[in-house]
Amino acid sequence: MLKYQKIALEMARHITENLQQKDKLPVIETLISHYKVSKSTIIKALKVLEDKGIIYMVRGSGIFVRGEGRKGYFNLLGVNELHGDARDNRYDLLEIMEIERISALPEVTNALRLEKTAKVYSVKYVYYLDKQVTCLEQVFLSQKIISNLDEEIAPKPIWEYIKDVLGIKMGFPDIYVNVDKLNAEEASFFGLNAEDPMLCKEIIYHLVNGQPVCYSRAVYHYKQARFFLKINSSN
Amino acid sequence: MLKYQKIALEMARHITENLQQKDKLPVIETLISHYKVSKSTIIKALKVLEDKGIIYMVRGSGIFVRGEGRKGYFNLLGVNELHGDARDNRYDLLEIMEIERISALPEVTNALRLEKTAKVYSVKYVYYLDKQVTCLEQVFLSQKIISNLDEEIAPKPIWEYIKDVLGIKMGFPDIYVNVDKLNAEEASFFGLNAEDPMLCKEIIYHLVNGQPVCYSRAVYHYKQARFFLKINSSN
């Protein structure tokens, strides 16, 4: 982690724990002397916080706290280290249901830019909240990042697994959201009826060189499919 | 528009029209001499393109085109000038159904941080695609930005109206997404059945000083509720 990223993380924690929406941050000079870093490091750190929707800067007026998202909504960009507390899914238990090595279907070879005959690992996860199923996720991992996935795979969200267990640095994700009706199998997991609404969130994770390596397709219980997104439009 | 923003827009157009996923951009020195601007302007412009998910940069290796999102999916951040072609909604016709000045309900005073007794303008829009209703939107405008809204309001998306007609510079939006079942009234607009799925996208638009001034609640036909989001995780 680079110095400005550490400072950004520290500042993000401080803001989350101690400050509220519209609170004003100290001026840059004060931040410089508090964190004992250069002006350019502080400015880079502030840019990170701005990009993450944690602060906003008003020219000539100061730096302000943007405030938390709406209660009960989760960060759509739950792949994001600075929002370690605003998770991808609301869940209190995660189980791995199935691990297989399979021939990839066209949507998977497409997403991962693999040959048509490629094999991939498929991992099925079930996320629970209060003993109810809140999300069903199927993850496809390219053999380019993992040659032998076994039953020992830790039951943690796939991006944590890739980052912490495989030690791979992730580049950018592409996210797709769509809405449909549950099929009978999904409905039985959720304790809902077939044809009830669902939200499907797909994420294609890339390495920093742009190579896609992991494709996740998650179906959410519609009552828990509540996401927020704080974007910075200052560009 | 600042110089680096103009360059970013020019580069974005060039990429969209002429380049494909994984294509490599010229090195920075070539961009500098092509656009006849300083290195810091080019770097700022590239940062904008990176933040918008148009390019990705690989240290020591170059700048690459990230490629379009999946066909049939629209940019979830359709409030974004650089993605003028990737609109908020897919529609070919937009109508204003109703304009009223009303007492704001609690969810509206909350979103716009108004007093409980505040009045707001409500504008109801219908978006059509191929003569079918694809989206129903209700927009609430704070009287802080508009004192007298009349029937002359142009039938264009509200963020375009605020920017182009009112000439107000927008700050950051907060976006909320959730899924639910259609009620009977909504279903009749869409030609669907009550209880069919829908996606609801709420946007709270802020001025650059952080003041929320416009709250939009849009309900999408579930078959057209397909969004993509390209984020840059390099921070």
Interface residues (C-beta under 8 A of the other chain):
Chain A: Q5 A8 K22 K47 V48 D51 K52 G53 Y56 V58 R59 S61 F64 R66 G69 R70 Y73 L76 L77 V79 N80 L82 M170 G171 F172 P173 D174 I175 Y176 V177 N178 V179 D180 K181 D196 P197 M198 L199 H206 V208 N209 G210 Y220 Y222 A225 R226 F227 F228 L229 K230 I231 N232 S233 S234 N235
Chain B: Q5 A8 K22 K47 V48 D51 K52 G53 Y56 V58 R59 S61 F64 R66 G69 R70 Y73 L76 L77 V79 N80 L82 M170 G171 F172 P173 D174 I175 Y176 V177 N178 V179 D180 K181 D196 P197 M198 L199 H206 V208 N209 G210 Y220 Y222 A225 R226 F227 F228 L229 K230 I231 N232 S233 S234 N235
